[in-house]
Structures are given as structure tokens and as C-alpha cells.
Amino acid sequence: MSVTYITTKYERCSMTGGESSSGDPMERQHTGEDRVRMVARQVSEPRTANWIASEADWSHGPTKRALERLVDDGILYRDDTGTQTTYFPDYRRQSIKEAIRLRDSDHTVEDLTERLTEMNAQIRGWKDEFDVESPNQLRGTIADQVLDVTEEDRRREIAREWEQLKRRIEIVGFAIREWDFVAPATECGGARR
């Protein structure tokens, strides 16, 4: 599964230490470490260095070093308890940053509420279509039924989308609930105390 990460202007600049020479930060080529950071910050479950290296299209050694720097900086967590070391982001920090990004965007609370309604309707549609209650139950239907390869692939893809949508619903719901709290200081009459 390919991971897409949309960076903010601040994040793009901090990856390079400033604006690109072309004036458009999106036009510059991302380094291997940039790609590792982008992939690692977007994983929805703990992943190995090899998996992240593959997704970032970078070799294992430099990927592992980049991941360790992210752990040292408090951006990622490392889990050594299993058979393989895995890495995953601080989901709380990500949720708060994303809620702030949504609040600072051109979206209104009504826009986000409408999007939340659409996402919930999509999940209800999958529940009704497949008569299941979770992404893993949907995956289980592949074993329970005789399906062609195309339908098996479709169900696996829907299960992945469902998991991502559940996470997105949590973040958008948080942004709506905390709309006033995450407002820019300029909307609150000055700096927060």
C-alpha cells in the first residue's frame, strides 16, 4: 500500500532548512530522509525499518538511522518487544497537529461536520453491503466465501480504506469538538496563557 503524505509549507521548509531555490518547495526533490519522515509519520500501525525503507524507496541502513533520529526527537516510538523492532508515530501529537491544521485551513466547522457525515455514511454503506461490523470482519469474508481475485482485492482495499477512514473520523471529530480551543491566537484576542 502506498502512503501519501501532504506536507504543510512549514514542514516542507523544515525538511530543507528553508525554501527551495526554485521558489516552489513542491518542485524540489525529496531526499531519502525526507521520504522516510513522510512515510514514518503516516503509518497507521507499527512498521519495521525494512517496510518503511521499501515505501520510502531508500536503503535499509540510512532508513534505520533516520528512524532512530526520529525516535530521539520524540516524533516516533520504537517497540522492541516483538520479534522485530517496529516504529510508529505519536498518534496523539499527530491528531492535535492535524486538528490545528484543519482549524487553520479555509474549512468551516460546518464543512468539517458535513465531511464527517459523509465518512460515517461511507462506513455504514460498507457495513450494509458486506453485512460486517469491522474491517477485519470484511477481510474474514475472503476466507468464508468463494470469490474471484478481483473481488478479493476489492475487499482488501476497502478494509484498508475503512481503517484509514476510522482514523480520519477520529481526527475530524476531535477538530470539531475542540474548534474553539485550537483557534489561532489572533481569533482569541491575542496570545494564549
Summary of the structure (lengths in Angstrom):
residues: 193
radius of gyration: 19.5
end to end distance: 42.9
largest distance: 62.1
contacts: 477
relative contact order: 0.09
helix: 63%
strand: 5%
